[in-house]
Amino acid sequence: MADPPFLPYGRQTIEDDDIAAVAAALRSDYLTTGPRVEAFEAAFAEKVGAKHAVACNSGTAALHLAMMALDVQPGDVVIAPAITFAATANAARFQGAEVVFADVDPDSGLMTPETLAQALTRLDGRRLRAVLPVHLTGATADLPAIHKLADDHGAAVVEDACHALGTTMAFDNTPERAGDCRHSAMACFSFHPVKTIATGEGGMVTTNDPALAARLALFRSHGITREVAAFTAPDISLDADGAANPWAYEMQALGFNYRIPDVLCALGLSQLAKLDRFAARRRTLTARYHTLLAPLAPTIRPAVVPSTSDPALHLFVALIDFDAAGQTRAAVMRALAARGIGTQVHYIPVPRQPYYRDRYGAPNLPGADAWYARALSLPLFPGMADMDPERVVEALKDVLSLN
Ligand SMILES: Cc1ncc(COP(=O)(O)O)c(C=O)c1O
């Protein structure tokens, strides 16, 4: 019998109608900005329950745009959790701001009101401009409490929701969706292939504030506007009668080219229409993992998800006591790969990376270190077969000698 196919830890689900949507866009007049960009933004805003959505070409660009929209400046401080992808913290550094890393809960990997409160004691008199909770794996922490703490310090909350498209929450029994910005100024998403929907590279910022939405759009495209009502320099933009010159545009701030092509928005629109199906499949596979892993506690436990959060998990993180199992994580990953099973580690604590260690030394972050020591992301993506979680858990038991 042939070996079963290699199971990566995550992968996109691209179907024939996605391909047809991209092909139709390629046959249209637009390769760069066209009607599908606005259509994707409108559909996304509607789907997550936000007033505005601004599309861009990566989750990293989304985070940087959010920092620019808030006018984060050199010398400001931004708080980000230690367990995240580097881009969360880097977005603050792009603006010259300094990052204070908050510790995380060791079992959920999330920044909590408690770890945020501890990070707030490390501001050393500097201005706190933003707090960036990361919805690691798609799970969300106590956002109302985090919002309150940030607010008390005059700082905005920007959600790194790159993992969290499809997540729902209930604080005070009110249903909420990740991206609806009830407890934040903005939320940032990524459409990198392993995320809940894919455009290849792609990102989105949602907000309920029209002024922030306008700034996001301005910085996305060189700081240039073509909106006549926004013009501030009549000498270059208007003719003698006061009408806008046909070629007029104004560069009003220093921005970037963070635009997402129309072709990718065609894919985004097609994928977004499948979000509910993808999310349901992720939830089903997650439930199966929980059932299969339950007998393996305490050596293996699924990462904890707060009871206020119902994520369409982007990653399934198992927390494994490698010492108790008498194995190194590297050996386990290699043995699983030899059995056709891909795994990954999310994440090396960002402040332990050389760039940040050289800048800030070695902060004491016991929760992040405890998470990092045990985390192993197992395969999770909508295209997995019903029996795949069983295959993964059987291989894990075999490799860890838990049979
Ligand atoms: C938590 C988090 N933030 C930000 C990013 C950056 O997104 P992108 O890869 O689309 O730039 C990622 C994606 O890998 C992520 O996982």
The ligand as an SDF file (V2000), in Angstrom:
LIG
                    3D

 16 16  0  0  0  0  0  0  0  0999 V2000
    0.3950   36.6860   14.6880 C   0  0  0  0  0  0  0  0  0  0  0  0
    0.8560   37.1650   13.3480 C   0  0  0  0  0  0  0  0  0  0  0  0
    1.0190   38.4880   13.1650 N   0  0  0  0  0  0  0  0  0  0  0  0
    1.4040   38.9770   11.9750 C   0  0  0  0  0  0  0  0  0  0  0  0
    1.6660   38.1570   10.8990 C   0  0  0  0  0  0  0  0  0  0  0  0
    2.1380   38.7440    9.6230 C   0  0  0  0  0  0  0  0  0  0  0  0
    1.3110   38.4290    8.5520 O   0  0  0  0  0  0  0  0  0  0  0  0
    1.8850   38.3390    7.0640 P   0  0  0  0  0  0  0  0  0  0  0  0
    2.6820   37.0730    6.9580 O   0  0  0  0  0  0  0  0  0  0  0  0
    0.6590   38.3190    6.2160 O   0  0  0  0  0  0  0  0  0  0  0  0
    2.7210   39.5560    6.8370 O   0  0  0  0  0  0  0  0  0  0  0  0
    1.4890   36.7800   11.0450 C   0  0  0  0  0  0  0  0  0  0  0  0
    1.6770   35.8780    9.8940 C   0  0  0  0  0  0  0  0  0  0  0  0
    2.4690   35.0410    9.7810 O   0  0  0  0  0  0  0  0  0  0  0  0
    1.0980   36.2740   12.3090 C   0  0  0  0  0  0  0  0  0  0  0  0
    0.9700   34.9480   12.4860 O   0  0  0  0  0  0  0  0  0  0  0  0
  1  2  1  0
  2  3  1  0
  2 15  2  0
  3  4  2  0
  4  5  1  0
  5  6  1  0
  5 12  2  0
  6  7  1  0
  7  8  1  0
  8  9  2  0
  8 10  1  0
  8 11  1  0
 12 13  1  0
 12 15  1  0
 13 14  2  0
 15 16  1  0
M  END
$$$$
